[in-house]
């Protein structure tokens, strides 16, 4: 294409038309490529099989997220400044 014809064509296009044309031309390329499937890494299940979890985790009936009143001795065994910092956090 001759440079004068090319310059005339560019002078006739608005910025919006130019960008729309580029988007239309690029759309088939974007949608035709198949995205590679991510390999299943199974990091948690490979590092912690069910048998290992059963050995490490407390049974559901014994699990409680906060200490009970009968477990107060462990809390009182902490230094006072550490208890204060934990309560304030």
C-alpha positions as protocol buffer text, in pm:
chain_id: "A"
residue {
  index: 1
  type: UNK
  ca { x: 0 y: 0 z: 0 }
}
residue {
  index: 2
  type: UNK
  ca { x: 137 y: 339 z: -96 }
}
residue {
  index: 3
  type: UNK
  ca { x: 212 y: 575 z: 194 }
}
residue {
  index: 4
  type: UNK
  ca { x: -25 y: 847 z: 66 }
}
residue {
  index: 5
  type: UNK
  ca { x: -318 y: 603 z: 45 }
}
residue {
  index: 6
  type: UNK
  ca { x: -230 y: 468 z: 388 }
}
residue {
  index: 7
  type: UNK
  ca { x: -215 y: 820 z: 532 }
}
residue {
  index: 8
  type: UNK
  ca { x: -552 y: 909 z: 378 }
}
residue {
  index: 9
  type: UNK
  ca { x: -713 y: 600 z: 525 }
}
residue {
  index: 10
  type: UNK
  ca { x: -577 y: 674 z: 872 }
}
residue {
  index: 11
  type: UNK
  ca { x: -695 y: 1035 z: 847 }
}
residue {
  index: 12
  type: UNK
  ca { x: -1049 y: 915 z: 780 }
}
residue {
  index: 13
  type: UNK
  ca { x: -1069 y: 683 z: 1082 }
}
residue {
  index: 14
  type: UNK
  ca { x: -1156 y: 818 z: 1423 }
}
residue {
  index: 15
  type: UNK
  ca { x: -974 y: 680 z: 1724 }
}
residue {
  index: 16
  type: UNK
  ca { x: -1291 y: 494 z: 1829 }
}
residue {
  index: 17
  type: UNK
  ca { x: -1330 y: 335 z: 1486 }
}
residue {
  index: 18
  type: UNK
  ca { x: -965 y: 237 z: 1480 }
}
residue {
  index: 19
  type: UNK
  ca { x: -985 y: 69 z: 1822 }
}
residue {
  index: 20
  type: UNK
  ca { x: -1314 y: -101 z: 1737 }
}
residue {
  index: 21
  type: UNK
  ca { x: -1160 y: -241 z: 1419 }
}
residue {
  index: 22
  type: UNK
  ca { x: -862 y: -375 z: 1613 }
}
residue {
  index: 23
  type: UNK
  ca { x: -1092 y: -537 z: 1869 }
}
residue {
  index: 24
  type: UNK
  ca { x: -1302 y: -700 z: 1597 }
}
residue {
  index: 25
  type: UNK
  ca { x: -993 y: -833 z: 1425 }
}
residue {
  index: 26
  type: UNK
  ca { x: -843 y: -967 z: 1749 }
}
residue {
  index: 27
  type: UNK
  ca { x: -1161 y: -1128 z: 1887 }
}
residue {
  index: 28
  type: UNK
  ca { x: -1142 y: -1451 z: 1682 }
}
residue {
  index: 29
  type: UNK
  ca { x: -782 y: -1497 z: 1789 }
}
residue {
  index: 30
  type: UNK
  ca { x: -863 y: -1454 z: 2155 }
}
residue {
  index: 31
  type: UNK
  ca { x: -1159 y: -1692 z: 2153 }
}
residue {
  index: 32
  type: UNK
  ca { x: -1012 y: -1958 z: 1927 }
}
residue {
  index: 33
  type: UNK
  ca { x: -718 y: -2038 z: 2153 }
}
residue {
  index: 34
  type: UNK
  ca { x: -791 y: -2301 z: 2407 }
}
residue {
  index: 35
  type: UNK
  ca { x: -672 y: -2214 z: 2750 }
}
residue {
  index: 36
  type: UNK
  ca { x: -435 y: -2474 z: 2891 }
}
residue {
  index: 37
  type: UNK
  ca { x: -584 y: -2668 z: 3177 }
}
residue {
  index: 38
  type: UNK
  ca { x: -408 y: -2613 z: 3504 }
}
residue {
  index: 39
  type: UNK
  ca { x: -254 y: -2930 z: 3633 }
}
residue {
  index: 40
  type: UNK
  ca { x: -427 y: -3060 z: 3942 }
}
residue {
  index: 41
  type: UNK
  ca { x: -172 y: -3028 z: 4213 }
}
residue {
  index: 42
  type: UNK
  ca { x: -369 y: -3161 z: 4510 }
}
residue {
  index: 43
  type: UNK
  ca { x: -116 y: -3017 z: 4748 }
}
residue {
  index: 44
  type: UNK
  ca { x: -321 y: -3066 z: 5062 }
}
residue {
  index: 45
  type: UNK
  ca { x: -441 y: -3418 z: 4988 }
}
residue {
  index: 46
  type: UNK
  ca { x: -98 y: -3537 z: 4878 }
}
residue {
  index: 47
  type: UNK
  ca { x: 79 y: -3397 z: 5185 }
}
residue {
  index: 48
  type: UNK
  ca { x: -194 y: -3487 z: 5435 }
}
residue {
  index: 49
  type: UNK
  ca { x: -368 y: -3817 z: 5352 }
}
residue {
  index: 50
  type: UNK
  ca { x: -675 y: -3911 z: 5556 }
}
residue {
  index: 51
  type: UNK
  ca { x: -480 y: -4149 z: 5781 }
}
residue {
  index: 52
  type: UNK
  ca { x: -235 y: -3874 z: 5877 }
}
residue {
  index: 53
  type: UNK
  ca { x: -519 y: -3627 z: 5942 }
}
residue {
  index: 54
  type: UNK
  ca { x: -690 y: -3880 z: 6169 }
}
residue {
  index: 55
  type: UNK
  ca { x: -370 y: -3907 z: 6373 }
}
residue {
  index: 56
  type: UNK
  ca { x: -321 y: -3529 z: 6404 }
}
residue {
  index: 57
  type: UNK
  ca { x: -670 y: -3379 z: 6437 }
}
residue {
  index: 58
  type: UNK
  ca { x: -885 y: -3408 z: 6746 }
}
residue {
  index: 59
  type: UNK
  ca { x: -1205 y: -3607 z: 6699 }
}
residue {
  index: 60
  type: UNK
  ca { x: -1510 y: -3393 z: 6622 }
}
residue {
  index: 61
  type: UNK
  ca { x: -1664 y: -3454 z: 6965 }
}
residue {
  index: 62
  type: UNK
  ca { x: -1352 y: -3330 z: 7147 }
}
residue {
  index: 63
  type: UNK
  ca { x: -1284 y: -3029 z: 6924 }
}
residue {
  index: 64
  type: UNK
  ca { x: -1373 y: -2686 z: 7059 }
}
residue {
  index: 65
  type: UNK
  ca { x: -1225 y: -2364 z: 6918 }
}
residue {
  index: 66
  type: UNK
  ca { x: -1198 y: -2192 z: 7257 }
}
residue {
  index: 67
  type: UNK
  ca { x: -1077 y: -2324 z: 7591 }
}
residue {
  index: 68
  type: UNK
  ca { x: -1339 y: -2439 z: 7836 }
}
residue {
  index: 69
  type: UNK
  ca { x: -1357 y: -2326 z: 8198 }
}
residue {
  index: 70
  type: UNK
  ca { x: -1188 y: -2649 z: 8309 }
}
residue {
  index: 71
  type: UNK
  ca { x: -885 y: -2561 z: 8092 }
}
residue {
  index: 72
  type: UNK
  ca { x: -824 y: -2232 z: 8271 }
}
residue {
  index: 73
  type: UNK
  ca { x: -498 y: -2349 z: 8432 }
}
residue {
  index: 74
  type: UNK
  ca { x: -318 y: -2337 z: 8094 }
}
residue {
  index: 75
  type: UNK
  ca { x: -438 y: -1977 z: 8043 }
}
residue {
  index: 76
  type: UNK
  ca { x: -330 y: -1874 z: 8391 }
}
residue {
  index: 77
  type: UNK
  ca { x: 8 y: -2036 z: 8331 }
}
residue {
  index: 78
  type: UNK
  ca { x: 89 y: -1772 z: 8069 }
}
residue {
  index: 79
  type: UNK
  ca { x: 272 y: -1457 z: 8178 }
}
residue {
  index: 80
  type: UNK
  ca { x: 36 y: -1168 z: 8259 }
}
residue {
  index: 81
  type: UNK
  ca { x: 173 y: -941 z: 7983 }
}
residue {
  index: 82
  type: UNK
  ca { x: 117 y: -1214 z: 7723 }
}
residue {
  index: 83
  type: UNK
  ca { x: -243 y: -1269 z: 7840 }
}
residue {
  index: 84
  type: UNK
  ca { x: -306 y: -894 z: 7822 }
}
residue {
  index: 85
  type: UNK
  ca { x: -161 y: -873 z: 7469 }
}
residue {
  index: 86
  type: UNK
  ca { x: -378 y: -1164 z: 7352 }
}
residue {
  index: 87
  type: UNK
  ca { x: -695 y: -1017 z: 7498 }
}
residue {
  index: 88
  type: UNK
  ca { x: -625 y: -676 z: 7341 }
}
residue {
  index: 89
  type: UNK
  ca { x: -552 y: -828 z: 6999 }
}
